Amino acid sequence: VQLQAFGGGLVQAGGSLALSCTASGHINEDYAVAWFRQGPGREREFVAAIRWAGDTTHYSRFVRGRFTISKDNAKNTVHLQMNSLSPEDTAVYSCRTRPKWTLQAIPVWLEYNSWGQGTLVTVSS
């Protein structure tokens, strides 16, 4: 599976930004597609994930209620809508996939076996 993430940029605190992750290759409905991020001087952390079938999502407690992950079936693209952004959301965001939706594995970076380049999101105060 090949992934390409895009949509990062500079936004003011309180603003919104949308990221996209386009996937190609053989993907079945049980695949998980997740967003992770790594901010300056911080550990890499899980953000959100969606099952390729589009029927299940999972969020980090840090973004729940502010971010929404969704899937565009026609374009094989997963979107991450980010609202109410704060400087703490500044990070390189990357998307990853794993072939099976297993809830315990979803937030774990090393459980994924395909990933694309990250995209930088900068939130100014």
C-alpha positions in Angstrom: 0.0 0.0 0.0 1.3 3.4 -0.9 0.2 6.5 0.9 0.5 10.2 0.2 -0.4 12.8 2.8 -1.0 16.5 2.0 -2.8 19.5 3.3 -0.5 20.9 5.9 0.2 24.6 6.4 0.2 27.5 8.7 -2.9 28.4 10.6 -3.8 30.7 13.5 -4.9 29.4 16.9 -8.6 28.7 16.8 -8.5 28.0 13.1 -9.1 24.9 11.1 -7.2 22.8 8.6 -7.9 19.7 6.7 -5.4 16.9 5.9 -5.8 14.2 3.3 -4.2 10.8 2.9 -4.5 9.1 -0.5 -4.0 5.4 -0.6 -3.3 3.1 -3.5 -2.7 -0.6 -3.8 -4.6 -3.6 -2.4 -6.7 -2.5 0.5 -9.6 -4.5 2.0 -12.3 -3.1 4.2 -10.6 -4.2 7.4 -7.5 -2.1 6.9 -6.9 0.6 9.4 -5.7 4.0 8.3 -4.4 6.2 11.0 -2.9 9.6 11.5 0.1 10.1 13.9 1.9 13.3 14.7 5.2 14.4 16.1 5.6 17.9 17.5 9.0 19.6 18.2 10.7 17.9 21.1 7.8 15.6 21.6 7.1 11.9 21.3 5.2 10.6 18.3 1.6 10.2 19.2 -1.6 8.7 17.8 -4.2 11.1 16.5 -7.1 9.2 14.9 -7.9 6.2 12.8 -10.6 4.9 10.6 -11.4 1.4 9.3 -11.2 1.3 5.5 -14.9 0.2 5.4 -15.6 3.6 7.0 -17.8 2.2 9.7 -15.4 2.5 12.7 -13.3 5.4 14.0 -11.0 5.9 17.0 -9.6 9.1 18.4 -6.9 10.2 20.8 -8.4 11.9 23.8 -6.3 15.0 23.0 -8.2 15.6 19.7 -11.6 14.0 20.3 -14.3 16.5 19.7 -12.0 18.8 17.7 -10.8 16.5 14.9 -12.9 14.4 12.6 -11.6 11.5 10.5 -13.5 10.4 7.4 -13.1 8.5 4.2 -13.9 9.5 0.6 -14.7 6.2 -1.1 -14.6 7.6 -4.6 -11.1 9.0 -4.1 -9.6 6.3 -1.8 -8.7 9.2 0.5 -8.9 9.6 4.2 -9.5 13.1 5.5 -8.6 14.6 8.9 -10.6 17.7 9.6 -8.9 19.7 12.4 -10.9 22.4 14.2 -10.1 24.6 17.2 -6.4 24.2 16.6 -3.9 25.3 19.2 -0.1 25.7 19.1 0.1 22.3 20.8 -1.2 20.8 17.6 1.9 21.9 15.8 3.5 18.8 14.4 4.4 16.7 11.4 1.4 14.6 10.6 1.7 11.3 8.8 -0.7 8.6 7.8 -0.1 4.9 8.2 -2.0 1.7 7.4 -2.2 -1.7 8.9 -4.0 -4.7 7.3 -6.3 -5.4 10.3 -8.5 -3.3 12.5 -7.4 -4.4 16.0 -8.4 -1.8 18.6 -5.4 -2.5 20.9 -3.0 -2.0 18.0 -4.6 1.1 16.6 -2.8 3.7 18.7 0.6 2.0 18.4 3.0 3.4 15.8 5.0 0.2 15.3 1.9 -1.8 14.6 1.6 -0.2 11.1 3.5 -1.4 8.1 2.9 1.2 5.4 3.3 4.9 5.7 3.8 8.0 3.6 5.7 11.2 4.0 4.5 13.6 6.6 3.0 17.0 6.2 3.8 19.9 8.5 1.0 21.7 10.4 2.0 24.9 12.2 -0.4 26.7 14.5 0.6 30.2 15.5 -0.5 31.8 18.7 
